[in-house]
Amino acid sequence: MHASTLARVEPAPYRTEPVSFTRRGGRLSERQQAAWDALSATYVAEAPDNGPTTSIDPSYVLDTTALFGRDAPLVVEIGTGRGEAIVHAAHQHPELNFLGLEVYVPGVAQTLVTMRHRGVENVRLMIVNAAEALGTMLPPASVHELRVWFPDPWHKKRHNKRRLVTPAFAELAARVVEPGGTWRLATDWQEYADQMRDVLAGSADFAFSGDWAPRFEGRPLTRFEHKGLQVERDIRDLSAVRRSS
């Protein structure tokens, strides 16, 4: 269930379907490697794969109680990057369990560095394809809140099909978010924000006002958001509530 003591990215077998991310490797700094060696066995969980790297065996279902060692509302963040947002949130809300899904290994290692620095223990990380995690790995209605902060906008038109937030992804989100639970999103790319708004408006599973949401106070100013503000992009927040079945 737990990651090995070495943070290595192995070459991935060929995928037949487009995914919303590109797999990036990179060497770990001494500090990141030290955090990985000390903490990954506890805080980085593995799922049995289905061939390609980051894939998940569709028969595997995550036991979140066993993973965290307790029952608590689960917050899932997709694309945790270097961990600024998830560690901040977990530090502010020790009563909640936080699961981060991220494919960038140095980012996961940096998250461990920050967790150790802030004394955060209620975070678990997995290096997996988020769409597969929502489709099969997470139990239905098991997520109290789903967060997608600044996903890759894939701004070139020929790459738009690789965007994460689509009507098909909304169905996956609806599968795992509990009735009354919240799906939060943010982006600094207006055209993608418009697409997100259309996806939420078109979903029968989520109650959505149709308007931009106020900036989520629980999200710190991440590097991605700061870069967007530097070039004077509008930061768009959206949120929707899972309807009862």
N, C-alpha and C positions, 0 to 999 in steps of 0.2 A: 504493500500500500504506500510505502514511503519512498522518497527519492534516494538515489545512491549518493555517495559522498563526492562524486565528481560531476560538475555541471558541464556536460558536453552535449553539443548538438550534432546528432548523427544525420547523414544524408537521408532525405525522405524519399520513399518510393514514389513513383509517378501517381498523381491524382487525376482522376477523370472529370471531376467537378470543380468549378472555380470556388475559391475560398476568399474570405474578406480580409486576409492578411498575407504578408510576405514573411517568410521565416528568416530571421536575422540571427546570426551567431555573434561572435565577438569574444575577445578574451576578457576574463574577469580581472578586476584590479585585486591587489593583495587583500584589501579590506573586504571586498565582495567575496573572494574565495574563502577567507577566514570565516565570514558569516555563513556561507553555504556549508562549509565543513561542520560548523558547530550546530546549525539550526535546521538544515534542510530535512533531516530525518524526522523531525517533529512537525515542521510547518509546511513542507512541500509534499503533497500527496500525489501518488501515481494512480492512473487508471489503466487497466489492460487495454492494449491498442488493438486496432483492427487493420494493421498493415502500415499505412503511411504514418510518419511521425505526427504527433498531436491528435491522431484519430483515437476513437474510443470504441471498444467492443460493445456493440449495441445490446448485448445481454447484461452488461454491467450496470448496476444501480448503486449509487453512492449512499452509504449509511452516514448521514450527517451527525447523528448522535454519537456514533463511535468515533468519527473523525474529530469532533470537538471535545468529546468526553462529557457532554452535557446536552440538555434540550434547551434551546433558546431560539428566538426568531432569527431567520437566516437572511442576510443581505448578500446578494451576489453582484459583484462588479466585473464587467467585461472589459478587458483591455486595461489592466492596472498600471501598465508602464513601469515607472520607477517606484510606484507605490505611494506617492504623495497623498492622494485622496483616500485610499483605503486605510492606510495607517492612521491618518488624522481622524477619520470617522470611527475607527475601532478604539482609538484612545479616548474619544469623546463619549463613546457608548460601549462600555465594557459589558453591558447586559445583553448585547447582541453578538451573534456569530457572523463573521465576514468571510466570504469565500471569493477569492480573486482568480480570474481566468486570464492567463497571459501566455503568449508564445515566445516572448523575447527573454531568453535566459538571463542575460546580464541585468535586465530590469527586475526579474524575480529576485536575483541575488541582492540588488540594491534595496529592494523592499525588505529583505531580511536584515540588512544593515540598519535601516531606519527603525524596524520593529525592535531590534535589540537596543538601539539608542533610546527609544521612548518607552521601553518596557512593556510593549504590547504583546499579548499572548492570544487574543481572540480572533486571529486571522489564520486562514489556511490558504495555500496557493496551489494551483494546478496548471501545468503546461499542456493545455488541451485546446482543441477547436471548440469554441463557445457554442456554435450552432449544434454540434453533436451533443454537447453537455446538456443543453436545454431539450434536445429531442429525445434523449434516452437515459442519460446518466442521472439527472436530477429527478427525484420522485415528483409526480404530479402535485400541484398546489403546495409545494414545499418551501417556496421563496416568499418571504415577507416583502422584500423590496428588490427590484432589479435596476441596476444602474449602468448606463452606457455613456461614458464621458469621452467626447471628442474622438469618435471612431474615425479611421482613415476615410477621408471624403472621396477618394478615387475620382478626382475632379475631371480627368480627361473622359470625354464622352464614351470612348470605346472601353473604358474601365468601369463605367457606372454599374455594370452587372455584378461587380465584386463588392458592392456596398453591403454592409451588414444589415441595415434597417430596411426591410422590405416587407410586403404583406405576408410572405412565407415565414419570415422571422417573427412577425407579430403573432403568428399561430403558435410558434415555439414558446414565445414569451407567455402567451395565454395558458399554455399547458402547465408551466411551472409556478406562475405567480398565483398566490392564494386569493380567493375572493376578498375584496377589500384592500388587497395589497397594491403597491404602487410601482409603476415603471417610470423611471426618470431618465432623461436624455439631455445631452448638451452638445453643441457644435458651434464652430466659428465659421462655418462655410454655409452661406445663406441658401444656396441652391439645394444643398443636402438638408438643411433645416426645413425647407419647403417640402422636400420628399418625406422627411420624418413626420411632418404635420399631416400630410396626405395619408400616410400609413396609419397613423393613430385615428384619424377621422374615418377611415374606411374599415376599421376593425370593429366588428360587432361584439368583441370580447372585452373591450376597454371603454370606460366612460371618459370622454375627452372633451374639453370645453371648446376646442378649436383655436384657442389663443395661445400665445407664448406665455410661459410661466415666469414668475419672478425668479431671479437667480437663486439657486438652491443654497441656502445659508450653510448647509453642512459640507459643502465642497470648498476646499482651500483653493487658492489661486495656483493652479498647476503650471508647469512649463508650457504646455500646449496652449492653455488659455492666455498666458502672458504673451506668447508669440502672436496670437491672434489680435490681442489688444494693441500690440506694438505697431501692427500694420493697419490699425483702425477698422478691424472687422467687428461686426456686431456679434456678440455672444448670445446665442439662442438657447434657452432652456425650455424643455417640454416635460409634461408629466401627465399620466393617465392612470386611472384606477381600474383594477380588474373587477368586472361585473360578476355578480353571483350567477352560478349556472342556472 
